[in-house]
Amino acid sequence: MTRFLLLGMLLSLPVCAQQTNPHILLHTDLGDIELEADARQAPATTANFLRYVNGGFYDGGAFHRTVTPQNQPDNLIKIEVIQAGINPDLEKKIFPAIGLERTNKTGLHHVNGTVSMARNVPNSATSEFFICIGDQPELDFGGKRNPDGQGFAAFGHVVRGMSVVRKIQLSSAEAQKLTPPIGILSATIVKTRISHTRIEQPQ
């Protein structure tokens, strides 16, 4: 009887699941930016980003777009981001578009330093990503930056190098096009962090 009582008590306790969060180092013309992707909250978007990193697609890519309060005169809802893409020589090898992991499902939000996927219509993101400068709630689900209100797929954040992000944002540009683009010399996975998630037993 005592054994069964002890077993029942153990099964009722929360357990911990280990999930690795990869860190990706972007070595750019203006310095290094280290990102942490959230594999637990946004698994599909993280997996998509990592296959481009592992495939070397961002090596020779660039930050090509900067969005500042001054260069979006036709937008009622203003945002501040920088956007990057893959090596143009590899454009024909991009993977199929992925489903949109909405922020109301992932629990992630577009705050200062958030890394997120660029898209047109929902479920169209491939390789382009952007980094937020300052909090950008209008990019979350229900936000008004995109007329469809579905928001963008936040999947990580900058852990080192926000000063480089700001330098890129303030670099020379014609409208929103960086001139010249800020090159990504390499993108590599540098480490992983173990996160412990408490999982409650079903009631």
KAKAPE-V925207 format. One record per backbone hydrogen bond with DSSP energy under -1.0 kcal/mol. CO is the residue of the C=O (numbers start at 1). NH is the residue of the N-H. E is the energy in kcal/mol with one decimal. If there is no record, write none. Layout:
# KAKAPE-V925207
<<CO/NH/E> <CO/NH/E>>
This chain:
# KAKAPE-V925207
<<1/5/-2.1> <2/6/-2.3> <3/7/-2.6> <4/8/-2.2> <5/9/-1.8> <6/10/-2.2> <7/11/-2.3> <8/12/-1.0> <10/13/-1.2> <15/199/-2.9> <17/197/-2.0> <19/195/-2.5> <21/193/-1.7> <22/37/-2.5> <23/190/-2.4> <24/35/-3.0> <25/188/-1.9> <26/33/-2.3> <27/185/-2.6> <27/186/-1.2> <28/31/-1.2> <31/28/-2.1> <33/26/-3.3> <34/159/-2.8> <34/160/-1.5> <35/24/-2.3> <36/157/-2.0> <37/39/-1.2> <38/42/-2.2> <42/46/-2.3> <43/47/-2.4> <44/48/-2.1> <45/49/-2.4> <46/50/-2.6> <47/51/-1.7> <48/52/-1.2> <49/53/-2.0> <50/54/-3.4> <51/55/-1.3> <52/57/-2.2> <53/56/-1.6> <57/87/-3.2> <58/61/-2.5> <61/184/-2.7> <62/85/-2.3> <63/182/-2.5> <64/178/-2.2> <65/83/-2.4> <72/75/-1.7> <80/133/-2.7> <81/67/-3.0> <82/131/-2.3> <83/64/-1.7> <83/65/-1.6> <84/129/-1.7> <85/62/-1.5> <87/90/-2.3> <88/91/-1.3> <90/93/-2.1> <91/94/-1.2> <100/102/-1.1> <102/105/-1.6> <102/106/-2.2> <103/107/-2.1> <109/111/-1.6> <110/136/-3.4> <111/114/-2.4> <113/158/-2.1> <114/132/-2.4> <115/155/-2.8> <115/156/-1.3> <116/130/-3.0> <125/98/-2.1> <128/118/-2.0> <129/84/-3.0> <130/116/-2.5> <131/82/-1.7> <132/113/-2.1> <136/139/-2.0> <137/140/-1.6> <138/145/-1.5> <139/152/-2.3> <140/143/-2.5> <146/149/-2.2> <149/142/-3.2> <152/154/-1.3> <153/117/-1.4> <155/38/-3.4> <156/115/-2.6> <157/36/-2.7> <160/34/-3.2> <161/165/-1.8> <162/166/-2.3> <163/167/-1.7> <164/168/-2.5> <165/169/-2.3> <166/170/-1.8> <168/171/-1.4> <172/179/-2.6> <174/177/-2.3> <176/66/-2.2> <177/174/-2.7> <182/63/-2.9> <183/29/-2.0> <184/60/-2.7> <186/27/-2.7> <188/25/-3.3> <191/23/-3.3> <193/21/-2.6> <195/19/-1.8> <197/17/-2.0> <199/15/-1.9>>
